[in-house]
């Protein structure tokens, strides 16, 4: 999920009160968009541009600029408005009218997903270079999903002491090379007649939008050691399956077919549901006013080392961030634009406080009633202050923090209603969890809430238990047998990102959009109506200008 864009958005542009650089007529404006890639060291690269419009200082450009939207990245944008004096010439050969820099997240989280900002020109320090309007709109084709439910019948028995533990997987054909797996279901124990849970797969993941691309469906017998055994499979196109409700497909095992002339099949796959529809996306909810809330929890256990020692994970170097600071900055910088008030709770766990008590959940600002601080800078300040006032202790207990945040999320849901808030809990730790069973219970309980949990592991400890909590391969279950209703945990060891904060943010936030939409879909929460945006009046030209771009 971290390798591809979450969706595509179109940016539609307009300007007002541009500088006039032509003597005998008005300017001939064009907007050029530059993007920066922080993972590759930054620097601006020309990405796209609008058409050029002649003789106007108030242009409404018809040509949109389409961008891939990566929720987990800080996508910096630089808009350069120029007056075209030399058609087909270099941008340096044109007259500069003004520039504006922002991020894609700032546009998408703005009211109505529109912004209107003053342009900057080096010869106009007072900002009288006109205004840029940017309106963002999601490309709707990227929202199509397939809902599917399958039932297996009379599958081959593969286990010596039981029946089979079947699961199915779907692979898509490639233009070159073998098919690649795009979906794998859960396995159902000891049955030859399974009915798997309904699943939702995006059209992009399933077939790259090509409904005629061939898909390979395989049913396999699950084995704990990973050596799963093929029961049988078949090939079909998405278009075939869309018309196949109630249809049976024979599962054929090529090896058995080659050995036995009398062989017919190894079972049947019955299509209970296979439908295509458009699902609301993260951007639909953001446009309707949904807030993404960040909450941070920091590990203050003694295994981090004495903060006064440069070898400590908590050592504060005035010239460089430590791993905790880098995790706070990388994730906080991405999420800050999506939270209107920029107020984030920050907690600590595993420390002995000034009163001599060991706490596994205390607010770093000391205010239990109002644990929030303002912005990423406030998070860093609270963290630095706490290091001066507590003693690192232990053990490493996660469940108190998770339960506390879950309580706050429930209260918020009751107060403002469903669909308007989604919380992301960032937990930064250096060690193995000592309350594993209680942590699993807390996560299973919290899975029914609008909540995602991101765990960043710093240092070189054994993080085996973190991978269990991540539950990408095996669903999380409590000791009592309750299964987590959805995957809400993402774990990333800091060492795998090699100190690259942009890469760290990309990895830890990659699953959030899918977890977000999965929760909303599971709980039948629809996005609210898109918030209406009213342009501020700059001069009379605004009132005459259209408010819907591309329709001058």
N, C-alpha and C positions, 0 to 999 in steps of 0.2 A: 504493500500500500504506500510505502514511502517513495517508490520509484516513479510514480506517475502523478499527473495533476489531479486535484480533487474535482475540478470542473473547469469550464471555460467561461470567461466573462467578456463582454463587449464594453468598451469605453466610447461614449459619444461626447464630442467636445464642442464648446461654443466659447466665444470671447466677447467682451464688451469694452468699449472705450480704449481701444488699442492706440498706441502711438502712431502718428502719421509720418512715415519716412519718405513719402514721395512728394515732389514739389508741385507738379501739375495735376495730380490726381490723389487718390487715397492709397493706402497700403494694400498689397496683395498677400494676405496672410496665409500661413500654413503652420500646423502644429506638428512637431517631430517629437516622438517619445523615445527616451533613453531608459534602459534598465540596468541595474547593477546586480552582480552575482556575488554575494559575500563569501560563499563557499570557495570560490575561485579567486579570492583576494580582492574583490570589489572592482571598481572602475566602471565607467559608463560605456554602454554599448548601444548604438542606434538600433532600435527595435522596429519601429513602424512610423507611419505618418498619415495625416489626413490629406485630402486633396487641397489644392491652392484655390482660393476664391479671390476674384478680382475686385479691386476698388471698394473695399468695405473695412470699417473699423469695428463692426459688430457681426462677425461671421458666425453662422451656424453650419458646421461641417456635416456633410451627409455620410462621409466614409468613416465607419467605426474602426477602432483598433481592437483586435481580439487578443486576449491574454490567457495563458494557462494560469489558474489560481491554485497555489500551493498554500493551504492553511498553515502548514508547519514552518513556513519560511517567512522572513521579513523581506518582502518584495519592494525594493526601493524604486521609485519612478521619478523621472525628471522630464517635465514638459518644457519644450523650447519652442516659442512662437517666433516665427521669422517672417520678414517681408521679402517675397521672391523678386529679386532684381535680375537674376541671371538664371532663367529656366535651364534645368539639367546641370546646373553648376553645383559645386560643393556647398555644404551648409555654411562653411566659413566665408563664402563669397556673398552671402545674403545679409541683409540688415537684421540685427537682433531687435525684437520687439519686447521680449520679456521671458522670464523663466519661472517655473514653480516646481518645488520638490515635495514629495509626500511618499506614502506607502500605499499599496493596494488595500491593505487592511483598513487604513484610515478612510478610504473612499467607501468600502463595503460596509463599514460600521457606522457611517454617517446617516443622519436622518434621511430616509428615502433613498439611501445609497447615491446621494448627489452631494457635491461640494462646489462652493463658489469662493475663490480665493484671489487676492491681488497678485499680479505678476510683479516680478522684481527685475529692474534694469540697472546696470552699473552707473548710468548717467542720471538716474532718477532715484536718489536715495530715499526720498519720501514716499516711494511706492506708487507714484502716479503713472503707472505704465499700463493701466487697464486691469481687467479681470479675466480669469479663466474659470469656466464651468466644466465640470466632469460629471457625467451620469453613467453609472455602471448598471449593466443588465446581464443576468446569467443566460448563457446559451442553452436553450431548453432541451436540445437533443441529448445532452449529457445526463438528463434525469431519468431516462427510460430504464426500467428494471423488469426482470422476469421473476414472477412468483411461481414456484414449482413445489409439488408434493408428489411423492412416488410411493408405491406399495410393491413389495416383492412377494412372489408366490412360488412355492415349490422349489426353493433354491437347493443346490447341491449341499449335502452334509460334508463339512470339511474337518470338523474336530472329532478326535477319537473318542473322547469321553462326553461329548455333547453334540450339539447340532452345528451351527455356525454363528459367528458374531459379525453380521454383514454391515458394510457401509458402501456407499457409492461415491464415485468421483467422476468429474467431467473434465475432459481435455479438449483443447481447440487445436485445429490444424494450423501449421505455420507454412509460409510460402517456401521456406527451406528448413530442413531439420525435422526432428520428431515433434509430435504434438506436445503441448505444455499443459499441465494441470491447472485449471482455473477455479475449481471448487472441490471440496471434499466434505462429505457429511459426517455426522456422528455415527458411531457404530452401535448396534443394538445387540445385546448379549443373548446368546443361546436361542436362536429362532431361525426358522426357514421361511417365515412369512412376515417380514418386517414392514412396518409403516413408519417411514422416517418423518421427522418434524418438517413442517413447511419451511422453505428457505427463500430468500430473496437475493438475487445476483444482478448486478448492473449489466446492461447490454454491453458497455465498454469492456468489462471484465470477461463476459461470456464469449463474445465473438467480435470485439472491436467494432461494433455497430454493423457488421456484415451479417445479415440474417441468413444468408446462403452459405456461410462458412460451415464446413463439416465439423461436427462435434463427436467425440468418442465418449460413450457412457460405459463405465465398468463397475460391476459389483464385485467386491472383494471380501474375503474373510479376514477380520482383524486379528492380529497376533501381537502380543505384548512386546516381543522383541523387534517389532518393526518389519518382519518378513511376512507381509500380508500375502494371502493366496488368492489368485484370480478365480472367481466363480464363473463369470461370463460377462459379455458386453455386446454392444451394438453401436452402429453409427447412424446419425441423423442430423439434419439441419434444423436450425431454430425455426425456420418457416414450417417445416414438417411438424414439429412438436407443438407449435401454436395451434395447429388444427387437429391435435391428437388426443384431446381429452377423452378419457374412457378407453383409449387404445392400449393394446398389449404389445410389448416388444420382447422378442425371444432373446435370452441371454446366451450367447454362444462362446464357448471356450475353444479357441483354435487348436490347442494341443489335443484335447479330447476328440475334437472333430476329425483331426488327422489320423488318430489311432483307431477310431471305431467307425465302421461304415454305417452302423445302425444309429449312430448318435444323432439326436435332434436338437436338444438344448439343455442348459443347466439351470433353468428357471425362467421366470417371466417378470418383467418390470411393467407394472400397470401405472399409467399416467392418470393420477387423480386431479392434478391441476398443472397447467403450464400456460400462463397468461402474461401479457406484456402491458405495462401501464407506466404512467409518469408519477414519480414520487417527489414530494417536497424535498428540497435540499437544505443544507445548512444556510445557504444564502437567503432562501425564502424565509426562514425563521428570523435571521438577522434583520431582513427588511421589515419584518413585522414587529420588531422591537425586542427580540430575545437578547438577553445579556449573557455573556460568558464570564463567569466569576472565577478568579484565581485564589487559591488558598495554599499557603506554603507551610511545610513542617520540616524542621531541621534536627538532625541527630546530634545530641550533645553528650554522647557516651564517651567514657574514658579511652576506649580503643582508638579514638581519633588522634590521641597524643596531646601532650601539653601545648596549648595554643601559643605559649611563649617560645617554643622550640621550632626552628625553621622546618623540621621534618614533620611537624604536625599538619594534618589535613585542615586544621582550623587556623593555621598561622596566617596572620594578616600582613601581607607585604605591601608597603605603600606604592610599589611600582608595578604590581601585577595582582590580579585576582587569584584567590585560591579556588579549589574545585567547587566548594559550596557557593561562593560568590558567582562563579561563572555559570553554574546551573540556574541560579536565581535570575541573573541578567538575561541569559539566552532564552529561557521560557517566558519570563516576565515581559520582555520586550515584544515578543510575538503577541501575547494575550492582552497587553495593556490597552490597545485601541478598541477592543471589543467590550470593555467595561466602562460605562459612562462616567461613574464617579471616581474611577481609578483607586478605589479603596480595597486593600487586600488584607485579610487576616493572616498572621504569621505566628506559628506555634513552635515550641521546642519540646523535645522529649529526651529522657535519660539523663537529666542533670540534677545536682543538688542545689537547691535555691538558697537565697540568703538566710531563710529561716531554718535551714538545716534539713528540710524535707526534700525527698527525692520525688520529682514529678515527671510523668510521662505525657503531660499535655498542659502546657502553660503558655499564655500569650507573651511574646517577647517584649511587648510594650508595657507589660505589667497590668494591663487593664482587662480583667476578665469579662466585663460588660461590653467593652468596645475594643476587640483585639485587632482592629484594622489599622493599617498605616497607609500613607498616600504614595502611590506610584512605586516604581522599581527602586527609586532612590530611597524611599521610606523603608522598603524591605531590607536593603543593604544597611541602612543606618540602624534599624532594630537588631539585625543580626550582629553587627559590630558591637553594639552596646551590651547585648546579652553576654557576649564572650567575656566582657570585663566584670560581670556581676554574678556569674554562676560557676560552680565547680563541675567539671565533666565527671560523670558517674556511670550509671547503667542500671539494669540491663537494657537491651534494645527491644522495646515493646511497641508494636504498631497499632494494636487494636484500640487503645484509648483515643488516639488522634482520629482514626477512621470513624469511630462511634461518635465523637464530638462533632466532626464535620457533617456526618450523616444527620445528626439531630438538627443542626443549623439548616441543612437543605430541606428537611421536612417542614420546619417552621416557616421557611421562606415560601415553600409551595403552598402552605395553608394561607399565608398572608396575601400573596399576589396572584395565586392561581397557577395552573399548569402551563408549561410551554414558554414562560417568559424568562426563565433563568436556567442555566446549566453550569455546574460547578466543576472545576478541574483542581484536584488536590495534588500538589507537587510535593513528594516526600524525598528528601535527600539523606542518604545513610551510608555508613561505611562498613556495616557488619551484618552478620546473620541474625535473623529474627529469633527472639527467645520466647515469644508467645504465638507460635505458628498456628496452633489450633484455634485460638481466639481470634487471630487475624483473619483466618479463613472464614470463620463465622461472621465477622464484621463485614467482610467483603461480600459474602453471599447475601447478607441482610441489606447492604447498600446497593446491590445490583438493581433493585426495583426503583431506585431514585435517579434523578437527572444528575449523575455524577460519574466522572472518570478519575482514576487514580494513576498518576505517573510516578514511578520510582526510579530515581537516578542513584546508581551505586558508585560511590567514590572509593578510591583506594584499591587494594589488591585482595580483599577478603573473598571467602567462598560464598558466592551468590546463588547457590543451587536452589535454595528455597524461593528466591525471587522469580526464577524461571517457572517454578510451580505455580506461583501466584499469577504470573502472566497468562497461563492457561491457553496458549495458542494451540496446543496439540491435544491436551486432555482437559475437559471441563473441570472447574474447581468444585469440590464436594466437601461438605463439612463431615466431621467424624460421625455425625448422626445420619449421614446419607443425603442431606439436602444438596441439590445441584444449583450452581449459580445460573440464574436465568439469562444472563448475558455476560460477555467478557468486558470488564471495565478497567482492567489493569494493563499497563504497558511498562515494562522494565527495560532500562538501557544501562549497561555498565559504562561509566564515564571513560574508562580507558580505551574503549573501542572508537571513540570520537577524536582521539589524539589531540585534545585541547582545542578543537575547532568548535567554537560556540554555535556557529550557524549550523554545522552538521549535527551537534547535540540537539538543538531545538528541532531540527527536521526529523530526527529519529524518535524523539520522545513524544512529539505531537502528531505523528503520522496517522495514528489510529483514531484520533479524537473526532474528526468529522463523521466517520462511520459509526462510532459509538454513539455520537449525538443523534444522528438520524435513526439509528437502530432503536434507541430509547423512545423517540417521538413516535415512530411507526408502531412499536410494540404496545404503546399506551394510547394509541389512536389520538395523539395530540396534533392538531393541524396548525400551520402557521397562521398568525393573525393577519388581517389585511395590511398590505404595504402602507407604511406611514407616509402621509402626504407631506410634501416638502414645498415650502413657500420661499421663493428667492427673495433675498433682501433687495430693497430698491437702491440702486446706485445712482441712476439718473433716468431721464425719461425714456432712453433707448431700451431699458429693461422692460418697461411696461408694454412697449410695442413688440418686444421680441417674443417668439413662441417659447413656451415652457416645455414642450415635448420636442426633443432634438431629432433632427433628420426630417422634419416636416415643416420647413419654413414656408 
